[in-house]
Amino acid sequence: MPRYQVVVKRIVSSNGKIIAEAKSIASAYSNGKSEINQSISVTLSSDSSSSTSISNFN
C-alpha cells in the first residue's frame, strides 16, 4: 500500500481570492519505488478580466 504526502501552498489576496497555488504530491511504495508530482497554478485577475496558467511536473 503506497504512502502519500501532499503539500499545498497558496498565495491569497487581502480580499480572499487565491492568486497562486503550488501542490506537491510524494508517493512511496513498498517495492522501493517513489514518485513526486508537482503542479503550479497562477491566476492573474483584474476587475475586467482573468487569466490562469497551470503547469504540471512529473
mmCIF file as gemmi writes it, N, C-alpha and C atoms, coordinates in Angstrom:
data_model
loop_
_atom_site.group_PDB
_atom_site.id
_atom_site.type_symbol
_atom_site.label_atom_id
_atom_site.label_alt_id
_atom_site.label_comp_id
_atom_site.label_asym_id
_atom_site.label_entity_id
_atom_site.label_seq_id
_atom_site.pdbx_PDB_ins_code
_atom_site.Cartn_x
_atom_site.Cartn_y
_atom_site.Cartn_z
_atom_site.occupancy
_atom_site.B_iso_or_equiv
_atom_site.pdbx_formal_charge
_atom_site.auth_seq_id
_atom_site.auth_asym_id
_atom_site.pdbx_PDB_model_num
ATOM 1 N N . MET Axp A 1 ? 0.851 -1.181 0 1 0 ? 1 A 1
ATOM 2 C CA . MET Axp A 1 ? 0 0 0 1 0 ? 1 A 1
ATOM 3 C C . MET Axp A 1 ? 0.893 1.239 0 1 0 ? 1 A 1
ATOM 4 N N . PRO Axp A 2 ? 0.673 2.155 -0.943 1 0 ? 2 A 1
ATOM 5 C CA . PRO Axp A 2 ? 1.529 3.338 -1.014 1 0 ? 2 A 1
ATOM 6 C C . PRO Axp A 2 ? 1.249 4.322 0.112 1 0 ? 2 A 1
ATOM 7 N N . ARG Axp A 3 ? 2.275 5.098 0.422 1 0 ? 3 A 1
ATOM 8 C CA . ARG Axp A 3 ? 2.129 6.199 1.384 1 0 ? 3 A 1
ATOM 9 C C . ARG Axp A 3 ? 2.238 7.495 0.6 1 0 ? 3 A 1
ATOM 10 N N . TYR Axp A 4 ? 1.413 8.455 0.954 1 0 ? 4 A 1
ATOM 11 C CA . TYR Axp A 4 ? 1.375 9.732 0.254 1 0 ? 4 A 1
ATOM 12 C C . TYR Axp A 4 ? 1.624 10.876 1.221 1 0 ? 4 A 1
ATOM 13 N N . GLN Axp A 5 ? 2.26 11.911 0.689 1 0 ? 5 A 1
ATOM 14 C CA . GLN Axp A 5 ? 2.367 13.169 1.423 1 0 ? 5 A 1
ATOM 15 C C . GLN Axp A 5 ? 2.012 14.279 0.444 1 0 ? 5 A 1
ATOM 16 N N . VAL Axp A 6 ? 1.082 15.12 0.825 1 0 ? 6 A 1
ATOM 17 C CA . VAL Axp A 6 ? 0.621 16.211 -0.029 1 0 ? 6 A 1
ATOM 18 C C . VAL Axp A 6 ? 0.923 17.531 0.665 1 0 ? 6 A 1
ATOM 19 N N . VAL Axp A 7 ? 1.553 18.441 -0.081 1 0 ? 7 A 1
ATOM 20 C CA . VAL Axp A 7 ? 1.837 19.779 0.427 1 0 ? 7 A 1
ATOM 21 C C . VAL Axp A 7 ? 1.197 20.776 -0.534 1 0 ? 7 A 1
ATOM 22 N N . VAL Axp A 8 ? 0.386 21.672 -0.007 1 0 ? 8 A 1
ATOM 23 C CA . VAL Axp A 8 ? -0.258 22.707 -0.813 1 0 ? 8 A 1
ATOM 24 C C . VAL Axp A 8 ? 0.068 24.058 -0.191 1 0 ? 8 A 1
ATOM 25 N N . LYS Axp A 9 ? 0.557 24.968 -1.002 1 0 ? 9 A 1
ATOM 26 C CA . LYS Axp A 9 ? 0.839 26.334 -0.555 1 0 ? 9 A 1
ATOM 27 C C . LYS Axp A 9 ? 0.064 27.29 -1.446 1 0 ? 9 A 1
ATOM 28 N N . ARG Axp A 10 ? -0.55 28.288 -0.848 1 0 ? 10 A 1
ATOM 29 C CA . ARG Axp A 10 ? -1.348 29.256 -1.597 1 0 ? 10 A 1
ATOM 30 C C . ARG Axp A 10 ? -0.925 30.68 -1.257 1 0 ? 10 A 1
ATOM 31 N N . ILE Axp A 11 ? -1.03 31.549 -2.242 1 0 ? 11 A 1
ATOM 32 C CA . ILE Axp A 11 ? -0.909 32.991 -2.021 1 0 ? 11 A 1
ATOM 33 C C . ILE Axp A 11 ? -2.323 33.539 -2.156 1 0 ? 11 A 1
ATOM 34 N N . VAL Axp A 12 ? -2.809 34.177 -1.098 1 0 ? 12 A 1
ATOM 35 C CA . VAL Axp A 12 ? -4.181 34.674 -1.053 1 0 ? 12 A 1
ATOM 36 C C . VAL Axp A 12 ? -4.15 36.192 -0.911 1 0 ? 12 A 1
ATOM 37 N N . SER Axp A 13 ? -4.963 36.868 -1.716 1 0 ? 13 A 1
ATOM 38 C CA . SER Axp A 13 ? -5.021 38.329 -1.649 1 0 ? 13 A 1
ATOM 39 C C . SER Axp A 13 ? -5.784 38.767 -0.403 1 0 ? 13 A 1
ATOM 40 N N . SER Axp A 14 ? -5.727 40.049 -0.12 1 0 ? 14 A 1
ATOM 41 C CA . SER Axp A 14 ? -6.392 40.578 1.074 1 0 ? 14 A 1
ATOM 42 C C . SER Axp A 14 ? -7.914 40.442 1.012 1 0 ? 14 A 1
ATOM 43 N N . ASN Axp A 15 ? -8.47 40.303 -0.204 1 0 ? 15 A 1
ATOM 44 C CA . ASN Axp A 15 ? -9.924 40.116 -0.321 1 0 ? 15 A 1
ATOM 45 C C . ASN Axp A 15 ? -10.315 38.638 -0.386 1 0 ? 15 A 1
ATOM 46 N N . GLY Axp A 16 ? -9.365 37.738 -0.155 1 0 ? 16 A 1
ATOM 47 C CA . GLY Axp A 16 ? -9.67 36.314 -0.052 1 0 ? 16 A 1
ATOM 48 C C . GLY Axp A 16 ? -9.543 35.503 -1.322 1 0 ? 16 A 1
ATOM 49 N N . LYS Axp A 17 ? -9.158 36.115 -2.44 1 0 ? 17 A 1
ATOM 50 C CA . LYS Axp A 17 ? -9.005 35.371 -3.689 1 0 ? 17 A 1
ATOM 51 C C . LYS Axp A 17 ? -7.655 34.657 -3.717 1 0 ? 17 A 1
ATOM 52 N N . ILE Axp A 18 ? -7.658 33.432 -4.242 1 0 ? 18 A 1
ATOM 53 C CA . ILE Axp A 18 ? -6.405 32.687 -4.392 1 0 ? 18 A 1
ATOM 54 C C . ILE Axp A 18 ? -5.704 33.192 -5.65 1 0 ? 18 A 1
ATOM 55 N N . ILE Axp A 19 ? -4.488 33.72 -5.48 1 0 ? 19 A 1
ATOM 56 C CA . ILE Axp A 19 ? -3.712 34.257 -6.591 1 0 ? 19 A 1
ATOM 57 C C . ILE Axp A 19 ? -2.84 33.164 -7.2 1 0 ? 19 A 1
ATOM 58 N N . ALA Axp A 20 ? -2.224 32.355 -6.352 1 0 ? 20 A 1
ATOM 59 C CA . ALA Axp A 20 ? -1.339 31.295 -6.833 1 0 ? 20 A 1
ATOM 60 C C . ALA Axp A 20 ? -1.438 30.098 -5.905 1 0 ? 20 A 1
ATOM 61 N N . GLU Axp A 21 ? -1.236 28.908 -6.476 1 0 ? 21 A 1
ATOM 62 C CA . GLU Axp A 21 ? -1.26 27.684 -5.685 1 0 ? 21 A 1
ATOM 63 C C . GLU Axp A 21 ? -0.189 26.745 -6.216 1 0 ? 21 A 1
ATOM 64 N N . ALA Axp A 22 ? 0.575 26.156 -5.317 1 0 ? 22 A 1
ATOM 65 C CA . ALA Axp A 22 ? 1.566 25.142 -5.671 1 0 ? 22 A 1
ATOM 66 C C . ALA Axp A 22 ? 1.234 23.879 -4.898 1 0 ? 22 A 1
ATOM 67 N N . LYS Axp A 23 ? 1.254 22.74 -5.595 1 0 ? 23 A 1
ATOM 68 C CA . LYS Axp A 23 ? 0.911 21.469 -4.959 1 0 ? 23 A 1
ATOM 69 C C . LYS Axp A 23 ? 1.999 20.45 -5.281 1 0 ? 23 A 1
ATOM 70 N N . SER Axp A 24 ? 2.434 19.726 -4.263 1 0 ? 24 A 1
ATOM 71 C CA . SER Axp A 24 ? 3.423 18.667 -4.427 1 0 ? 24 A 1
ATOM 72 C C . SER Axp A 24 ? 2.876 17.397 -3.786 1 0 ? 24 A 1
ATOM 73 N N . ILE Axp A 25 ? 2.877 16.305 -4.552 1 0 ? 25 A 1
ATOM 74 C CA . ILE Axp A 25 ? 2.406 15.015 -4.046 1 0 ? 25 A 1
ATOM 75 C C . ILE Axp A 25 ? 3.554 14.02 -4.155 1 0 ? 25 A 1
ATOM 76 N N . ALA Axp A 26 ? 3.973 13.484 -3.021 1 0 ? 26 A 1
ATOM 77 C CA . ALA Axp A 26 ? 5.035 12.478 -2.99 1 0 ? 26 A 1
ATOM 78 C C . ALA Axp A 26 ? 4.416 11.132 -2.64 1 0 ? 26 A 1
ATOM 79 N N . SER Axp A 27 ? 4.787 10.096 -3.392 1 0 ? 27 A 1
ATOM 80 C CA . SER Axp A 27 ? 4.278 8.741 -3.165 1 0 ? 27 A 1
ATOM 81 C C . SER Axp A 27 ? 5.451 7.806 -2.939 1 0 ? 27 A 1
ATOM 82 N N . ALA Axp A 28 ? 5.331 6.941 -1.95 1 0 ? 28 A 1
ATOM 83 C CA . ALA Axp A 28 ? 6.348 5.915 -1.691 1 0 ? 28 A 1
ATOM 84 C C . ALA Axp A 28 ? 5.643 4.564 -1.657 1 0 ? 28 A 1
ATOM 85 N N . TYR Axp A 29 ? 6.214 3.595 -2.361 1 0 ? 29 A 1
ATOM 86 C CA . TYR Axp A 29 ? 5.606 2.271 -2.473 1 0 ? 29 A 1
ATOM 87 C C . TYR Axp A 29 ? 6.45 1.238 -1.733 1 0 ? 29 A 1
ATOM 88 N N . SER Axp A 30 ? 5.827 0.137 -1.356 1 0 ? 30 A 1
ATOM 89 C CA . SER Axp A 30 ? 6.515 -0.897 -0.57 1 0 ? 30 A 1
ATOM 90 C C . SER Axp A 30 ? 7.628 -1.589 -1.359 1 0 ? 30 A 1
ATOM 91 N N . ASN Axp A 31 ? 7.599 -1.504 -2.692 1 0 ? 31 A 1
ATOM 92 C CA . ASN Axp A 31 ? 8.647 -2.125 -3.502 1 0 ? 31 A 1
ATOM 93 C C . ASN Axp A 31 ? 9.863 -1.219 -3.678 1 0 ? 31 A 1
ATOM 94 N N . GLY Axp A 32 ? 9.887 -0.082 -2.983 1 0 ? 32 A 1
ATOM 95 C CA . GLY Axp A 32 ? 11.023 0.833 -3.034 1 0 ? 32 A 1
ATOM 96 C C . GLY Axp A 32 ? 10.884 1.936 -4.066 1 0 ? 32 A 1
ATOM 97 N N . LYS Axp A 33 ? 9.864 1.875 -4.896 1 0 ? 33 A 1
ATOM 98 C CA . LYS Axp A 33 ? 9.647 2.902 -5.907 1 0 ? 33 A 1
ATOM 99 C C . LYS Axp A 33 ? 9.061 4.154 -5.254 1 0 ? 33 A 1
ATOM 100 N N . SER Axp A 34 ? 9.479 5.316 -5.73 1 0 ? 34 A 1
ATOM 101 C CA . SER Axp A 34 ? 8.907 6.569 -5.239 1 0 ? 34 A 1
ATOM 102 C C . SER Axp A 34 ? 8.584 7.461 -6.425 1 0 ? 34 A 1
ATOM 103 N N . GLU Axp A 35 ? 7.707 8.407 -6.216 1 0 ? 35 A 1
ATOM 104 C CA . GLU Axp A 35 ? 7.242 9.273 -7.29 1 0 ? 35 A 1
ATOM 105 C C . GLU Axp A 35 ? 6.857 10.623 -6.7 1 0 ? 35 A 1
ATOM 106 N N . ILE Axp A 36 ? 7.189 11.702 -7.416 1 0 ? 36 A 1
ATOM 107 C CA . ILE Axp A 36 ? 6.805 13.047 -6.984 1 0 ? 36 A 1
ATOM 108 C C . ILE Axp A 36 ? 6.124 13.744 -8.155 1 0 ? 36 A 1
ATOM 109 N N . ASN Axp A 37 ? 4.935 14.259 -7.928 1 0 ? 37 A 1
ATOM 110 C CA . ASN Axp A 37 ? 4.202 15.046 -8.92 1 0 ? 37 A 1
ATOM 111 C C . ASN Axp A 37 ? 3.986 16.44 -8.349 1 0 ? 37 A 1
ATOM 112 N N . GLN Axp A 38 ? 4.267 17.45 -9.172 1 0 ? 38 A 1
ATOM 113 C CA . GLN Axp A 38 ? 4.104 18.825 -8.72 1 0 ? 38 A 1
ATOM 114 C C . GLN Axp A 38 ? 3.296 19.608 -9.744 1 0 ? 38 A 1
ATOM 115 N N . SER Axp A 39 ? 2.485 20.531 -9.265 1 0 ? 39 A 1
ATOM 116 C CA . SER Axp A 39 ? 1.752 21.412 -10.164 1 0 ? 39 A 1
ATOM 117 C C . SER Axp A 39 ? 1.725 22.814 -9.571 1 0 ? 39 A 1
ATOM 118 N N . ILE Axp A 40 ? 1.738 23.788 -10.463 1 0 ? 40 A 1
ATOM 119 C CA . ILE Axp A 40 ? 1.681 25.194 -10.066 1 0 ? 40 A 1
ATOM 120 C C . ILE Axp A 40 ? 0.576 25.851 -10.875 1 0 ? 40 A 1
ATOM 121 N N . SER Axp A 41 ? -0.296 26.567 -10.197 1 0 ? 41 A 1
ATOM 122 C CA . SER Axp A 41 ? -1.382 27.293 -10.85 1 0 ? 41 A 1
ATOM 123 C C . SER Axp A 41 ? -1.29 28.757 -10.441 1 0 ? 41 A 1
ATOM 124 N N . VAL Axp A 42 ? -1.262 29.641 -11.425 1 0 ? 42 A 1
ATOM 125 C CA . VAL Axp A 42 ? -1.198 31.074 -11.151 1 0 ? 42 A 1
ATOM 126 C C . VAL Axp A 42 ? -2.38 31.746 -11.84 1 0 ? 42 A 1
ATOM 127 N N . THR Axp A 43 ? -3.131 32.527 -11.094 1 0 ? 43 A 1
ATOM 128 C CA . THR Axp A 43 ? -4.266 33.264 -11.647 1 0 ? 43 A 1
ATOM 129 C C . THR Axp A 43 ? -4.017 34.755 -11.479 1 0 ? 43 A 1
ATOM 130 N N . LEU Axp A 44 ? -4.069 35.469 -12.586 1 0 ? 44 A 1
ATOM 131 C CA . LEU Axp A 44 ? -3.948 36.923 -12.561 1 0 ? 44 A 1
ATOM 132 C C . LEU Axp A 44 ? -5.311 37.488 -12.923 1 0 ? 44 A 1
ATOM 133 N N . SER Axp A 45 ? -5.806 38.398 -12.124 1 0 ? 45 A 1
ATOM 134 C CA . SER Axp A 45 ? -7.127 38.939 -12.425 1 0 ? 45 A 1
ATOM 135 C C . SER Axp A 45 ? -7.212 40.413 -12.073 1 0 ? 45 A 1
ATOM 136 N N . SER Axp A 46 ? -8.081 41.076 -12.8 1 0 ? 46 A 1
ATOM 137 C CA . SER Axp A 46 ? -8.422 42.467 -12.511 1 0 ? 46 A 1
ATOM 138 C C . SER Axp A 46 ? -9.945 42.536 -12.484 1 0 ? 46 A 1
ATOM 139 N N . ASP Axp A 47 ? -10.489 43.716 -12.379 1 0 ? 47 A 1
ATOM 140 C CA . ASP Axp A 47 ? -11.944 43.851 -12.336 1 0 ? 47 A 1
ATOM 141 C C . ASP Axp A 47 ? -12.601 43.405 -13.645 1 0 ? 47 A 1
ATOM 142 N N . SER Axp A 48 ? -11.865 43.507 -14.763 1 0 ? 48 A 1
ATOM 143 C CA . SER Axp A 48 ? -12.491 43.234 -16.058 1 0 ? 48 A 1
ATOM 144 C C . SER Axp A 48 ? -12.092 41.898 -16.682 1 0 ? 48 A 1
ATOM 145 N N . SER Axp A 49 ? -10.997 41.265 -16.234 1 0 ? 49 A 1
ATOM 146 C CA . SER Axp A 49 ? -10.579 40.016 -16.879 1 0 ? 49 A 1
ATOM 147 C C . SER Axp A 49 ? -9.792 39.144 -15.909 1 0 ? 49 A 1
ATOM 148 N N . SER Axp A 50 ? -9.604 37.893 -16.326 1 0 ? 50 A 1
ATOM 149 C CA . SER Axp A 50 ? -8.884 36.926 -15.507 1 0 ? 50 A 1
ATOM 150 C C . SER Axp A 50 ? -8.084 36.008 -16.418 1 0 ? 50 A 1
ATOM 151 N N . SER Axp A 51 ? -6.906 35.592 -15.98 1 0 ? 51 A 1
ATOM 152 C CA . SER Axp A 51 ? -6.058 34.691 -16.754 1 0 ? 51 A 1
ATOM 153 C C . SER Axp A 51 ? -5.456 33.659 -15.813 1 0 ? 51 A 1
ATOM 154 N N . THR Axp A 52 ? -5.483 32.389 -16.22 1 0 ? 52 A 1
ATOM 155 C CA . THR Axp A 52 ? -4.94 31.313 -15.394 1 0 ? 52 A 1
ATOM 156 C C . THR Axp A 52 ? -3.913 30.524 -16.186 1 0 ? 52 A 1
ATOM 157 N N . SER Axp A 53 ? -2.807 30.201 -15.542 1 0 ? 53 A 1
ATOM 158 C CA . SER Axp A 53 ? -1.767 29.369 -16.138 1 0 ? 53 A 1
ATOM 159 C C . SER Axp A 53 ? -1.501 28.197 -15.204 1 0 ? 53 A 1
ATOM 160 N N . ILE Axp A 54 ? -1.491 26.977 -15.755 1 0 ? 54 A 1
ATOM 161 C CA . ILE Axp A 54 ? -1.264 25.778 -14.95 1 0 ? 54 A 1
ATOM 162 C C . ILE Axp A 54 ? -0.106 24.992 -15.553 1 0 ? 54 A 1
ATOM 163 N N . SER Axp A 55 ? 0.842 24.596 -14.709 1 0 ? 55 A 1
ATOM 164 C CA . SER Axp A 55 ? 1.968 23.77 -15.137 1 0 ? 55 A 1
ATOM 165 C C . SER Axp A 55 ? 2.03 22.53 -14.27 1 0 ? 55 A 1
ATOM 166 N N . ASN Axp A 56 ? 2.285 21.382 -14.895 1 0 ? 56 A 1
ATOM 167 C CA . ASN Axp A 56 ? 2.428 20.122 -14.171 1 0 ? 56 A 1
ATOM 168 C C . ASN Axp A 56 ? 3.817 19.561 -14.426 1 0 ? 56 A 1
ATOM 169 N N . PHE Axp A 57 ? 4.443 19.052 -13.385 1 0 ? 57 A 1
ATOM 170 C CA . PHE Axp A 57 ? 5.769 18.458 -13.476 1 0 ? 57 A 1
ATOM 171 C C . PHE Axp A 57 ? 5.7 17.053 -12.906 1 0 ? 57 A 1
ATOM 172 N N . ASN Axp A 58 ? 6.129 16.073 -13.667 1 0 ? 58 A 1
ATOM 173 C CA . ASN Axp A 58 ? 6.129 14.686 -13.188 1 0 ? 58 A 1
ATOM 174 C C . ASN Axp A 58 ? 7.545 14.166 -13.137 1 0 ? 58 A 1
